[in-house]
Amino acid sequence: MTIFSPTSRSASSHLLAICSAMLAVGLGTNLRAEDPALAAAAQVDGTPILVSQLRQELKSITDKLTLTPEAHQRIAEKLLEQVIQRRLVLGYLRRSGQSASAEDIAVAVEKLKLRLKLEEKSLELYLTEKQLDQQQLETQIAWQLSWPRFQSKYLTDDNLQRYFEKHREQFDGTERKVAHILLKSGEEVDDKQLIARQQSLRLQIVAGDFTFAEAARDHSESPSAEKGGEIGWINWNGPMPGSFTTAAFSAAPGTVSAPVQTRFGVHLVQCLEIKPGKLGWQDAREPLRNAVVRYLFSWAADQQREQVEITRSGLWPEKENR
């Protein structure tokens, strides 16, 4: 849903690069280059995202974490998607005339050289250490300059208030009393089967064949089954998974959501009661600001996505991370 358009003058809002670290960009256009250093995980509009750069960024994210192989793979997969998103956003900023100029980038490179000189280090050595070339460095600098400028242009009190009014329950402390019916995922049943079963169950509840509570007692695999599926009060920030919470906060009291997938399985969700919150937009400034940042980031990426081709090579996540 468009809350405000970043192309409109009165619009505003936006901050904080949702994924820190480098904007990975590379040389050449061959996804499976003979030189391993040039192997690409993906291409955005013909420009590769190098496996070597993703590897370096992943290391900076996970270095101090103890992760299972599965968790490591999930993070690696998300990282590629985030880097693609960053590339799309930068492409949009360039196309719309909102990116840093060549002069801005040249000045930033000279400042970097001066800083390195104080450390008795050359730009060439710096690029070698960071596994960058000149083009990659300039793209990184373009991102570092362009994204904060875009944020400061659009992240205003007016837009924060506007976003708050459109999504009030996410920020004002509203609580919802909910119930659910859970069919658990497992090795012997796939999620498609569970979704089909939940869709059938939902149709029977809506038709009045039995109540949600009766269906929960008879079919739910959650400990809450004996209470008719009731799990109590939740708010936007927890304790349930995001997709579950979104379904609960999207439903009118008494209605039944479409099947919702989480790591636990497939749910039907029913909102039983709403307890309105009392916080104003200024009380929730920080989470509100972060939400607007995410909205603008996704908005800009979506504008560019329609203009370019994205291809993935299958080289990422790397096999040793699987």
C-alpha positions in Angstrom: 0.0 0.0 0.0 1.4 3.4 -0.9 1.5 5.6 2.1 3.3 8.4 0.3 5.2 8.6 -2.9 8.9 9.5 -2.7 8.5 11.2 -6.0 6.0 13.7 -4.7 7.3 16.9 -3.1 5.1 16.8 0.0 6.2 13.2 0.6 9.1 12.5 2.9 10.7 9.8 4.8 13.3 7.3 4.9 16.4 6.1 6.6 19.0 3.6 7.5 20.3 1.1 5.1 18.5 -2.0 6.1 21.5 -4.1 5.5 24.8 -2.6 6.4 28.0 -3.6 4.8 29.2 -3.3 1.3 27.1 -3.1 -1.8 28.7 -6.0 -3.6 29.4 -5.3 -7.3 31.8 -7.0 -9.6 33.6 -7.2 -12.9 32.6 -8.9 -16.1 29.2 -10.5 -17.0 29.9 -14.3 -16.9 28.1 -15.8 -14.0 30.5 -18.8 -13.9 33.8 -17.2 -14.7 36.9 -19.3 -15.0 38.6 -17.2 -12.3 36.9 -18.2 -9.0 37.4 -14.6 -7.8 35.0 -13.4 -10.6 32.3 -16.1 -10.1 28.9 -14.3 -9.7 26.1 -15.3 -7.5 23.6 -13.2 -9.4 23.4 -10.4 -12.0 21.2 -7.3 -11.8 20.8 -5.7 -15.2 23.9 -7.5 -16.4 26.2 -6.4 -13.6 27.3 -9.3 -11.3 27.2 -9.7 -7.6 30.4 -11.7 -6.8 30.5 -14.7 -4.6 33.7 -13.4 -3.1 32.1 -10.3 -2.0 29.1 -12.1 -0.5 31.5 -14.4 1.3 33.3 -11.5 2.9 30.1 -9.8 3.9 28.6 -13.1 5.3 31.7 -13.5 7.4 31.4 -10.1 8.9 27.8 -10.9 9.9 28.2 -14.4 11.3 31.8 -14.4 12.6 30.9 -14.2 16.2 27.7 -16.3 16.0 27.3 -20.0 16.7 24.9 -21.2 14.0 23.6 -24.5 12.7 24.3 -25.2 9.0 20.6 -24.6 8.3 20.7 -21.2 10.0 23.9 -20.3 8.3 22.3 -21.1 4.9 19.2 -19.1 5.7 21.3 -16.0 6.5 23.4 -16.5 3.3 20.2 -16.7 1.2 18.8 -13.6 2.9 22.1 -11.8 2.3 21.9 -12.3 -1.4 18.4 -11.0 -1.5 19.4 -8.0 0.5 22.3 -7.2 -1.8 20.1 -7.5 -4.8 17.7 -5.1 -3.1 20.5 -2.7 -2.4 21.6 -2.9 -6.1 18.0 -2.2 -7.2 17.6 0.8 -4.9 20.9 2.3 -6.1 19.8 1.8 -9.7 16.5 3.6 -8.9 18.3 6.5 -7.3 20.6 6.8 -10.4 17.6 6.6 -12.8 15.6 9.2 -10.9 18.5 11.6 -10.5 18.8 11.1 -6.8 22.2 9.4 -6.6 25.6 10.9 -5.8 27.3 12.7 -8.7 30.5 11.6 -10.3 32.1 14.7 -8.6 30.8 13.6 -5.2 32.3 10.2 -5.6 35.6 11.6 -6.8 35.8 13.8 -3.8 35.1 10.9 -1.5 37.8 8.8 -3.2 40.3 11.6 -2.6 39.3 11.9 1.1 39.9 8.1 1.4 43.3 8.4 -0.1 44.2 11.1 2.4 43.0 9.0 5.3 45.0 6.0 4.0 48.1 8.2 3.6 47.9 8.9 7.3 47.9 5.2 7.9 50.9 4.8 5.5 48.7 2.7 3.2 48.1 3.1 -0.6 44.7 2.9 -2.2 45.9 -0.1 -4.2 46.7 -2.0 -1.0 43.4 -1.0 0.5 41.5 -2.3 -2.5 43.5 -5.6 -2.3 42.7 -6.0 1.4 39.0 -5.3 0.8 38.8 -7.5 -2.4 37.6 -4.5 -4.4 38.5 -2.9 -7.7 38.1 0.8 -8.5 34.6 0.3 -10.0 33.5 -1.7 -6.9 34.9 1.0 -4.6 33.1 3.8 -6.5 29.8 1.8 -6.4 30.2 1.3 -2.7 30.8 5.0 -2.2 27.8 5.9 -4.4 25.7 3.8 -2.1 27.1 5.3 1.1 26.5 8.8 -0.2 23.2 8.3 -2.0 21.2 6.3 0.5 21.5 8.7 3.5 20.6 11.6 1.2 17.5 9.9 0.0 16.6 9.1 3.6 17.0 12.6 4.9 14.9 13.9 2.0 11.9 11.8 2.8 12.1 10.9 6.5 10.0 13.8 8.0 7.6 14.1 10.8 4.8 14.5 8.3 5.5 11.2 6.8 6.0 9.5 10.1 2.6 10.7 11.2 1.0 9.6 8.0 2.5 6.1 8.2 1.4 5.9 11.8 -2.2 6.7 10.9 -2.2 4.0 8.2 -0.7 1.4 10.6 -1.7 2.6 14.0 -2.2 -0.8 15.6 1.4 -1.7 14.9 2.7 1.2 17.0 0.1 2.4 19.5 0.3 -0.6 21.9 -2.9 -2.3 20.6 -3.3 -5.9 21.7 -5.4 -8.6 20.1 -6.8 -11.7 21.8 -6.3 -14.6 19.3 -6.9 -18.3 18.8 -5.4 -20.6 16.2 -5.6 -24.0 14.7 -2.1 -25.5 14.0 -1.2 -28.4 11.7 2.5 -29.1 12.3 5.0 -29.5 9.5 6.9 -32.8 9.4 8.9 -35.1 7.2 5.9 -37.2 6.3 3.7 -34.3 5.2 4.5 -31.3 3.1 3.2 -27.8 3.6 1.1 -27.9 0.4 -1.0 -30.7 2.0 -1.3 -28.8 5.2 -2.5 -25.7 3.4 -5.1 -27.7 1.5 -6.4 -29.2 4.7 -6.5 -25.8 6.4 -8.4 -24.3 3.5 -10.9 -27.1 3.6 -11.3 -26.6 7.4 -11.7 -22.9 7.0 -14.5 -23.3 4.5 -16.4 -25.5 6.9 -16.0 -23.1 9.7 -17.1 -20.2 7.6 -20.1 -22.3 6.4 -21.1 -22.8 10.0 -20.6 -26.6 10.0 -18.8 -26.1 13.4 -17.2 -23.3 15.3 -13.6 -22.3 15.3 -13.2 -23.5 18.9 -14.7 -26.9 18.0 -12.4 -27.3 15.0 -9.4 -26.4 17.2 -10.3 -29.0 19.8 -10.7 -31.7 17.1 -7.9 -30.8 14.7 -5.3 -28.5 16.2 -1.9 -30.0 17.0 -1.1 -27.1 19.4 -1.2 -27.3 23.2 -3.9 -24.6 23.0 -6.3 -27.1 21.3 -8.1 -28.0 24.5 -8.9 -24.3 25.1 -10.5 -24.0 21.7 -7.2 -22.7 20.2 -7.1 -19.6 22.4 -3.6 -18.4 23.1 -4.3 -15.1 24.7 -3.2 -11.5 24.0 -0.5 -10.6 21.5 0.8 -7.3 20.2 2.5 -6.3 17.0 6.0 -7.0 18.4 5.3 -10.5 19.7 5.4 -13.1 20.9 4.2 -14.9 17.7 6.0 -15.1 14.4 5.6 -12.2 12.0 3.4 -13.9 9.5 1.1 -15.1 12.2 0.9 -11.6 13.8 0.2 -10.0 10.4 -2.7 -12.3 9.9 -4.1 -11.7 13.4 -3.9 -7.9 13.0 -5.4 -8.0 9.5 -8.6 -9.9 10.6 -11.8 -8.4 11.9 -12.9 -10.0 15.2 -14.6 -13.3 14.6 -13.3 -13.8 11.1 -10.9 -16.6 10.2 -7.6 -15.9 8.3 -6.4 -17.8 5.2 -3.8 -20.4 6.0 -0.6 -18.9 7.5 2.8 -20.6 7.3 5.4 -20.3 10.1 8.3 -22.4 11.2 5.9 -24.4 13.3 3.5 -25.4 10.5 0.3 -24.0 9.0 -2.2 -22.0 11.0 -5.7 -20.7 10.8 -5.9 -17.6 12.9 -8.9 -15.9 14.5 -9.0 -12.6 16.3 -11.3 -12.8 19.3 -11.1 -9.3 20.8 -9.2 -6.0 20.3 -7.8 -3.9 23.2 -6.9 -0.5 21.6 -3.6 1.1 22.4 -3.1 4.6 23.6 0.4 5.6 22.3 0.9 8.5 19.9 3.3 8.6 17.0 5.9 10.4 18.9 5.9 7.7 21.6 6.9 5.2 18.9 9.2 7.4 16.9 12.1 4.9 16.7 10.2 1.8 15.6 8.1 4.0 13.4 11.1 5.5 11.8 12.6 2.0 11.1 9.3 0.8 9.6 9.2 3.8 7.2 12.8 3.1 6.2 11.9 -0.5 5.3 8.9 0.8 3.4 10.9 3.2 1.3 13.7 0.7 0.8 11.2 -1.8 -0.6 9.4 0.9 -2.6 12.5 2.1 -4.4 13.7 -1.5 -5.1 10.3 -2.3 -6.6 10.4 0.7 -8.9 13.7 -0.5 -10.3 12.8 -4.2 -10.4 10.3 -3.5 -13.2 13.1 -2.0 -15.3 15.9 -4.7 -15.0 16.5 -8.4 -15.4 17.7 -10.3 -12.3 19.4 -13.7 -12.8 20.8 -16.1 -10.2 23.6 -18.6 -10.9 23.0 -21.1 -8.1 26.5 -20.6 -6.8 25.2 -19.1 -3.6 24.8 -20.2 -0.8 28.1 -22.1 -1.4 28.0 -25.9 -1.0 30.1 -25.8 2.1 27.5 -23.7 3.8 24.6 -26.0 3.1 
